[in-house]
Amino acid sequence: MPAGQVGWVDRNTHLQSASGTYELHHKSKHWGHYVWYVKNFSGTGPVPQEAGVVSPGTPAS
């Protein structure tokens, strides 16, 4: 960035998606079951152990 200019840095997280059957385990019974299943589950979340993506902004005109 040239001296006297305004800029910024953007930081974004890498994301991953997963789908399938989600299996949820409880320590004690919930409605008569320890294990619950969610069929056709789809979710998106951050990639573990990734710092993310850093990109510089452009100077304002």
N, C-alpha and C positions, 0 to 999 in steps of 0.2 A: 504494500500500500504506500503510495507516495506521501511524503510529509504534508501535513495540513489537510489530508483527505479523511473522510469518514468511511469505515468499513465494518464488517462483522464476520463472525465465524459461526457456521451452522454445524450442529452435532446431531446426527440421527443414529438410531439403533438398527442394526440388521435384524430382520424379522424372519421367522420360519413358520410354516403352516403344517398342520397335521390333521388327519381325519381318520375315522374308524370308530371302534367301540371304546368308550371311555369307561374305565373300571375304577370305582370309588370304594375304598375300604374304611370301615369305621371300627373303633376300638370296642364299642359296645353296640348292641343291636339297635337299629333304627327301623321302626315299623316291621319288626320281625326278621330283619336281615342284617348281616355284617357287611355284605358286599352288594353294591348297586351298580348297574350297567346303564350307560346312555348310548343307545345305538345311533348310527349315522351322525356322530359328533364331528364337528369341524371347528378348529380353533387356530388362532394366530398369536404369536408372542415373541419376545426377544430371544435371540440366540444366546445360550449360556456362555460365559467366559469371553464375550466379545466386547471390546471397548466402544465400538460404533464407528461411524463414518464422519470425518471432519472435512468440511469444505469451506473455502473462504467466500465471503460475499463480494459483490462488485461495488466499486465506489459510487457514491451518489453523485448525480450530475447537478 
